[in-house]
Amino acid sequence: MTKTLIKTVFFLVIGLIIYNSVYFEKLSLRTSKSTENIDFKPIATKLYMDILQINAIDLDSLQIALSQNGEAAFLKYGNRLGIGNSAYFMANIEGEIITIDKSEIMVKSKNGIQYHLDLMFIFGNAIRDASKLVKLTDYKKTSEFNALSEALNEIIREQKIPIETAELKTGDKISAKVAFKLGKKDTDLSKLTFTPITIRK
């Protein structure tokens, strides 16, 4: 066997070993598979129960606090996950239902302010982040962090809110816990739409 043939065989063997040792996979698929290994439903259920125990500020009181000193209100009641001019808040509302349909409740507070509660589009990270109970460092991957939000939102959107609002009608007095994202320039809470966590008659 000539030296040239020996070298050719050698490099072919090395190439075959390297080829079989390297495995390529789309990052999105790999992230998806790792997330599928975690059952977020029980985690989200416990988080939901913990959120119900949070002693949140009354929304009318938060409106006053924002009007008096917005920066102090943001620091005390808001939750920022990163650098930016917005924060997530959680608050309680007590008042009378002015209008109600499948998509929204308008409730007038004891101070006469009308607030909009969205019953249909309960998505995103507002509830998770407003709770202050979940940190970025709790999960290694952003997909896992977001999967928890999806599971939590589904519990509220598909299970809790439909049951809690089934018998409600105009004129009923209710109390609700809500979450929302607020920018520093958004000082008028009556212009916002809130994501409900629970609604009680």
C-alpha positions, 0 to 999 in steps of 0.5 A, a space after each residue: 500500500 503506497 503512502 498516498 493511499 495510506 494517507 487517503 484512508 487515514 483522512 477518510 477515517 478521521 473525517 467519518 469519525 468527526 461527521 458521526 460525532 457532530 450533531 446539528 439541530 435548530 436552536 428553536 427545536 432544542 429550546 422547545 424540547 427542553 421546555 417540553 420536559 417541564 410541566 408548568 401547569 402545577 407550577 402555574 397553579 401554585 403561582 396563581 394561589 400565591 398571587 391571590 394572597 398578595 395584598 395589592 394597593 387599591 387602584 384609586 389609591 394608586 391613581 392618587 400616588 401616581 399623581 402626587 409622585 410618579 417616581 415614588 409610586 413606580 419604585 414602591 408599587 411597580 416591578 421592573 424586570 430590566 432597564 426601561 421607563 415602564 413597570 408592571 403593577 398589581 392592584 385591587 378594584 372595588 366598584 359597580 359594574 357599568 357595562 359587561 359583555 363577553 369581552 369586557 367589564 367596565 366598573 365604576 370605583 367608589 371614587 367614580 373612576 371607570 376602569 376597563 377589565 379585559 375578559 378575552 385577551 388575557 395574554 402576555 407577561 403582565 400577571 407574572 411580572 406584576 406579582 413580583 414572585 418570579 425572577 428572571 434567574 428562576 429559569 435558564 431559558 427565556 422560553 421556560 420563563 414565557 411558558 410559565 406565563 402562558 400556563 398561568 394565563 390559561 388557568 385564569 382565562 380558561 378556568 377562573 374568569 369564565 366561572 367568576 363572571 358567568 352570573 355577573 350583570 350590570 349593577 353588581 358590586 364586585 372586587 377584582 385583582 388586576 395586573 397591568 403595564 404602565 409607562 411613566 407618562 401613563 398617569 391616567 389609569 382610566 385610559 388603560 385596559 386591565 388584565 383581571 386575575 380574579 373577580 369576586 361578587 
